[in-house]
Amino acid sequence: MYRLFVLANLVLCCAPAWASAEIITGADAGGGPHVKVFSGDTGSELGSFFAYSRSFTGGVRVATGDVNGDGTADIITGPGAGAGPHVKVFDGLSGGELSSFFAFDPGFTGGIFVGGGDVDNDSFDDIITGADMGAAPHVKVFSGQTGAELDSFFAYTPSFTGGVRVAAGDVNDDGFDDIITGSGPGGGPHVKVFSSQTGAELHSFFAYDPGFTGGVYVGGGDVDNDGFADIITGAGAGVGPHVKVFSGQTGAELHSFFAYDAAFTGGVRVATGDINGDGFADIVTGAGPLDGTGPSPGPHVKVFDGQTGAELQSFFAYGRTFQGGVFVGAGNVAVPEPSSLLLLCVGGACCLAVWRRRTRFSR
């Protein structure tokens, strides 16, 4: 909706304009729990902080979601192996800590994966967690508004202890973000989607050869702008950095490509966000750790256009010699969505600009 304000010969017209999502990164094992925020427009670093003690070297996993309902995505973090399943949420505007809790038994130190999405349609994004290796494939969902536990289930057979990766997206277009899971190492590249309303299984398929047991990373976003969130997958360690996109509506394969050199076998992490502000979700990838074979991409982050598959951005989130890998997320953490498109007219002259609020993270 447009709003027109007229005062004498001053005319101000305000209309919504899509803002580019920012790119969030988390250093994997060996790099400390270092989170960074990069501009979706330019790729420049906007800020960084350590989500946990600087001495912790198990890495940090990242996701985004508007947990406090202020119109700006917040940053959700979970530690890698070596620490308890400590989830934190940081305000997307101020960088302040909004929430801090243990998603599972504090004695579990296998690591935790995190995601964000509004599973109960209350306008507050909720926090989705998945236990990593060493525990059953336990998924839990916590209310962004109250912190209460909303859901708890095993995505795969409870005897499987390879871990479960999590993401969210409204795959069936019912207004509720659904829960997307991917199995960790030891099982086939099994992807599932669960209805957040009923818990029913909406999709179940193998993203790659069922014989591949390196695990699969998952993301969710509407790359074709058909109103249904699509399912993004990244192959785990042991094969090339193969990314695929499957239609949330039909399950058909929409995209298939290698994000890095096909000889690299350290795995590829995935996320989505509208990085170029065209209304279509784009695909964000982060290279996994060096696994001893093939070329090393370092902490290499790339962005691919959701419509065309063209490479939009390519940069190193940390020092190029860091071989631990990088986790990725995306969201409007520094720019409320939508931003304001301003048309200012004085006399016969007009000026068009996009007004955005930005923040800096520094810890």
Secondary structure, DSSP 8 states (H G I E B T S, - for coil): --EEEEETTEEEEEEEE----EEEEEE-TTS-SEEEEE-TTT--EEEEEESS-TT--S-EEEEEE-TTSSSS-EEEEEE-TTS--EEEEE-TTT--EEEEEESS-TT--S-EEEEEE-SS-SSS-EEEEEE-TTS--EEEEE-TTT--EEEEEESS-TT--S-EEEEEE-TT-SSS-EEEEEE-TTS--EEEEE-TTT--EEEEEESS-TT--S-EEEEEE-SS-SSS-EEEEEE-TTS--EEEEE-TTT--EEEEEESS-TT--S-EEEEEE-TTSSSS-EEEEEE----SSS----SEEEEE-TTT--EEEEEESS-TT--S-EEEEEE-SSS-SSEEEEEEEETTEEEEEEE------B-
